[in-house]
């Protein structure tokens, strides 16, 4: 994926499914992740 170190991401619908997977992938790529829902 991408190097997102030092970047912020807001993921809505992160309680499961695609949103949860996206949030996890962003975090693994180095982003600071804020979750909603």
PLY file of the C-alpha trace (Angstrom):
ply
format ascii 1.0
element vertex 37
property float x
property float y
property float z
element edge 36
property int vertex1
property int vertex2
end_header
0.00 0.00 0.00
1.12 3.59 0.57
3.37 5.15 3.21
0.94 7.24 5.23
3.26 8.05 8.12
2.33 11.41 9.61
-1.04 11.52 7.85
-4.51 11.54 9.44
-7.54 9.56 8.29
-11.20 9.67 9.32
-13.09 6.44 8.67
-16.87 6.45 9.00
-18.72 3.15 9.29
-15.69 1.57 10.96
-17.60 -0.78 13.26
-17.13 -3.67 10.87
-17.12 -4.87 7.30
-15.35 -2.77 4.70
-14.94 0.24 7.02
-13.16 -1.87 9.62
-10.83 -3.35 7.02
-10.04 0.09 5.59
-9.31 1.48 9.06
-6.97 -1.41 9.81
-5.15 -1.04 6.48
-4.71 2.71 6.97
-3.29 2.15 10.44
-0.88 -0.51 9.17
0.26 1.96 6.49
1.23 4.43 9.23
-1.75 6.79 9.38
-3.30 8.10 12.56
-6.87 6.86 12.27
-10.03 8.35 13.81
-13.02 6.02 13.80
-16.73 6.78 13.66
-19.61 4.32 13.72
0 1
1 2
2 3
3 4
4 5
5 6
6 7
7 8
8 9
9 10
10 11
11 12
12 13
13 14
14 15
15 16
16 17
17 18
18 19
19 20
20 21
21 22
22 23
23 24
24 25
25 26
26 27
27 28
28 29
29 30
30 31
31 32
32 33
33 34
34 35
35 36
